[in-house]
Amino acid sequence: VDCQFMFSSEILSVSLGSDVVMEFKNPSTGDVLPVLLPRRSLTVMAGEARYLWHHGITPRKSDALQDVVERGLRVSLTLRECTPVPCTCDYPSQCDSRNYGKPRYEVVGAGDAARLEREYVSAVYEEIATHFSGTRHSPWPGVVRFLNTLPSGALVADVGCGNGKYLGVRGDVWALGNDNSYNLCAICRERGHEVFACNALNIPLRRGTFDAVICIAML
């Protein structure tokens, strides 16, 4: 059960890549209900599914329903809405808000959120850029495979490029990176890459210009 005191009454999950079976377990009865999540599907958990039944994906290589479903690479995007009010669900036995009390925290406005991001995210990356770059030296094989599918001469944008480890994977494509950290951009330029600094929420690139866009471990 996802945290009740932190998140609102609905949870959304987008499944990409491979089909998978998610199991829902009722902690009161012990009943287990397997649910197939097809690739490119949207799952909405609300009511009992949200507040009463525990959900999870058992680690294994295949799932058996009517047929055996072989698992492959899967990406899950989970969307939740934070709530500042105490939980009022109809399932107090599973409610962490009522059983343990709602922690106190302050809801901040957009201006404060931007300030907190500058102080505790942007400033930290500026300070640790050299060390961070030293720990980011091996491109992920899946990203490399994707880049290798592009034709020669393709235009590629790397949003949140960090130290630019993907900008030099293909010498026969034109890659442009951007990052919110000036110091990481400086490291990219020292390596001969074309980069510019900007916030990923407002990228000054023309729509429909690039053949591919990658955004790795940033969202």
C-alpha positions as CSV (number, residue, x, y, z in Angstrom):
1,V,0.0,0.0,0.0
2,D,1.5,3.3,-1.0
3,C,1.9,5.9,1.7
4,Q,-1.6,7.3,2.7
5,F,-0.5,10.4,4.5
6,M,1.7,11.6,1.7
7,F,-0.3,10.8,-1.5
8,S,-3.9,11.3,-2.6
9,S,-6.6,8.8,-3.4
10,E,-5.5,7.7,-6.9
11,I,-2.2,6.2,-8.1
12,L,-1.4,5.9,-11.8
13,S,1.2,3.6,-13.4
14,V,2.2,3.6,-17.0
15,S,3.8,0.3,-18.2
16,L,6.3,0.5,-21.1
17,G,8.4,-2.2,-22.8
18,S,7.3,-5.7,-21.5
19,D,4.1,-7.1,-20.2
20,V,4.2,-8.1,-16.5
21,V,1.9,-9.5,-13.8
22,M,1.3,-7.4,-10.7
23,E,0.0,-9.2,-7.7
24,F,-2.5,-7.7,-5.3
25,K,-2.8,-9.3,-1.8
26,N,-5.5,-8.7,0.7
27,P,-3.8,-8.6,4.1
28,S,-7.0,-9.5,6.0
29,T,-8.0,-12.6,4.0
30,G,-4.7,-13.6,2.4
31,D,-6.3,-13.6,-1.1
32,V,-3.9,-13.0,-4.0
33,L,-5.1,-11.6,-7.3
34,P,-2.7,-11.6,-10.3
35,V,-3.4,-8.7,-12.7
36,L,-1.7,-8.6,-16.2
37,L,-0.3,-5.1,-17.0
38,P,0.2,-5.0,-20.8
39,R,2.9,-2.9,-22.3
40,R,1.7,0.6,-23.2
41,S,-1.1,0.4,-20.6
42,L,-2.2,2.7,-17.9
43,T,-3.1,1.3,-14.4
44,V,-5.3,3.3,-12.1
45,M,-5.4,2.3,-8.4
46,A,-8.2,3.7,-6.3
47,G,-10.6,2.7,-3.5
48,E,-9.8,-0.8,-2.2
49,A,-7.0,-1.3,-4.7
50,R,-5.3,1.9,-3.5
51,Y,-5.9,1.7,0.3
52,L,-6.5,-2.0,1.3
53,W,-4.7,-4.4,-1.1
54,H,-1.0,-4.6,-1.1
55,H,0.5,-4.6,-4.5
56,G,3.9,-5.7,-5.9
57,I,5.7,-7.5,-8.7
58,T,7.5,-10.7,-7.8
59,P,11.0,-11.0,-9.4
60,R,11.0,-13.8,-11.9
61,K,11.6,-14.4,-15.6
62,S,8.1,-15.3,-16.7
63,D,4.5,-15.1,-15.6
64,A,1.8,-17.8,-15.9
65,L,-1.8,-16.8,-16.5
66,Q,-3.7,-18.6,-19.2
67,D,-0.4,-18.7,-21.1
68,V,3.2,-18.2,-20.0
69,V,4.2,-14.6,-20.5
70,E,8.0,-14.2,-20.9
71,R,9.3,-11.0,-19.3
72,G,11.6,-8.5,-21.0
73,L,12.8,-5.0,-20.2
74,R,10.1,-3.0,-18.6
75,V,9.9,0.7,-17.6
76,S,7.2,1.9,-15.1
77,L,6.2,5.5,-14.7
78,T,4.3,6.0,-11.4
79,L,2.3,9.2,-11.0
80,R,1.2,10.4,-7.5
81,E,-0.2,13.6,-6.2
82,C,1.0,14.9,-2.9
83,T,-1.6,16.0,-0.4
84,P,-1.3,18.4,2.6
85,V,-4.4,17.1,4.4
86,P,-4.8,14.0,6.6
87,C,-6.0,10.7,5.1
88,T,-9.8,10.1,5.4
89,C,-9.9,6.7,3.6
90,D,-12.4,4.0,4.6
91,Y,-9.7,1.5,5.5
92,P,-8.3,2.5,8.9
93,S,-6.7,-0.9,9.5
94,Q,-4.1,-0.2,6.8
95,C,-4.0,3.6,7.2
96,D,-0.5,4.8,8.3
97,S,-1.9,8.3,8.7
98,R,-4.3,7.3,11.5
99,N,-2.2,4.5,13.0
100,Y,1.1,6.4,13.2
101,G,0.1,10.0,12.9
102,K,0.7,12.3,9.9
103,P,4.2,13.8,10.0
104,R,4.4,17.6,10.0
105,Y,5.7,19.2,6.9
106,E,5.3,22.6,5.2
107,V,3.6,23.0,1.9
108,V,5.6,25.6,-0.1
109,G,4.6,27.7,-3.1
110,A,6.2,27.8,-6.5
111,G,8.6,30.5,-5.6
112,D,9.9,28.6,-2.6
113,A,10.1,25.4,-4.6
114,A,12.4,27.1,-7.1
115,R,14.6,28.5,-4.3
116,L,14.9,25.1,-2.7
117,E,15.8,23.5,-6.0
118,R,18.6,26.1,-6.5
119,E,19.9,25.6,-3.0
120,Y,19.7,21.9,-2.5
121,V,20.0,20.5,-6.1
122,S,21.6,23.0,-8.5
123,A,24.2,24.3,-6.0
124,V,25.1,20.8,-4.9
125,Y,25.8,19.7,-8.5
126,E,27.9,22.8,-9.1
127,E,30.0,21.9,-6.0
128,I,30.4,18.2,-6.7
129,A,30.6,18.4,-10.5
130,T,34.2,17.1,-10.7
131,H,33.6,14.1,-8.3
132,F,30.2,13.4,-10.0
133,S,31.9,13.3,-13.4
134,G,34.5,10.8,-12.1
135,T,31.8,8.4,-11.1
136,R,29.9,8.6,-14.5
137,H,32.3,7.1,-17.0
138,S,30.5,4.0,-18.4
139,P,27.6,4.5,-20.9
140,W,24.6,2.3,-20.2
141,P,24.5,-0.5,-22.8
142,G,20.8,0.0,-23.6
143,V,21.4,3.7,-24.4
144,V,24.3,2.8,-26.6
145,R,22.2,0.3,-28.5
146,F,19.6,2.9,-29.1
147,L,22.2,5.4,-30.3
148,N,23.7,2.8,-32.7
149,T,20.3,2.4,-34.4
150,L,20.4,6.0,-35.7
151,P,21.6,6.8,-39.2
152,S,24.8,8.5,-39.9
153,G,24.5,12.3,-39.8
154,A,21.5,12.2,-37.4
155,L,20.9,15.1,-35.0
156,V,20.8,14.0,-31.3
157,A,19.9,16.1,-28.3
158,D,21.0,14.9,-24.8
159,V,18.8,16.6,-22.2
160,G,20.6,16.6,-18.8
161,C,23.8,15.4,-20.4
162,G,25.9,15.6,-17.2
163,N,29.6,15.1,-18.1
164,G,28.7,14.2,-21.7
165,K,29.4,10.5,-21.6
166,Y,26.8,9.8,-24.4
167,L,27.8,12.8,-26.6
168,G,30.8,10.9,-27.9
169,V,29.3,7.5,-28.4
170,R,28.8,8.0,-32.2
171,G,31.4,10.0,-34.1
172,D,29.3,10.1,-37.2
173,V,26.2,11.9,-35.6
174,W,25.9,15.5,-34.5
175,A,25.1,15.5,-30.8
176,L,24.1,18.6,-28.7
177,G,23.9,18.4,-24.9
178,N,22.5,20.6,-22.2
179,D,22.7,20.6,-18.5
180,N,21.6,22.9,-15.6
181,S,25.1,22.7,-14.2
182,Y,27.6,25.2,-15.6
183,N,30.5,23.2,-14.2
184,L,29.3,19.9,-15.8
185,C,28.9,21.9,-19.1
186,A,32.5,23.1,-18.7
187,I,33.7,19.4,-18.4
188,C,31.8,18.6,-21.6
189,R,33.4,21.5,-23.4
190,E,36.9,20.4,-22.2
191,R,36.1,17.0,-23.9
192,G,35.2,18.7,-27.1
193,H,31.4,18.4,-27.0
194,E,28.9,21.0,-28.0
195,V,26.8,21.9,-25.0
196,F,24.9,24.8,-23.4
197,A,23.5,25.4,-19.9
198,C,19.7,25.7,-19.3
199,N,16.9,24.3,-17.2
200,A,15.3,21.2,-18.8
201,L,11.9,22.8,-18.1
202,N,12.6,25.5,-20.7
203,I,14.9,24.2,-23.5
204,P,15.5,26.7,-26.4
205,L,15.4,24.1,-29.1
206,R,13.1,24.2,-32.2
207,R,10.5,21.4,-32.4
208,G,10.9,18.8,-35.1
209,T,14.6,19.6,-35.6
210,F,16.3,16.5,-34.0
211,D,16.2,12.9,-35.1
212,A,16.4,11.7,-31.5
213,V,16.3,13.0,-27.9
214,I,17.7,11.2,-24.9
215,C,17.1,12.1,-21.3
216,I,18.9,9.6,-19.0
217,A,18.5,9.4,-15.2
218,M,17.3,12.9,-14.8
219,L,13.5,13.1,-14.5
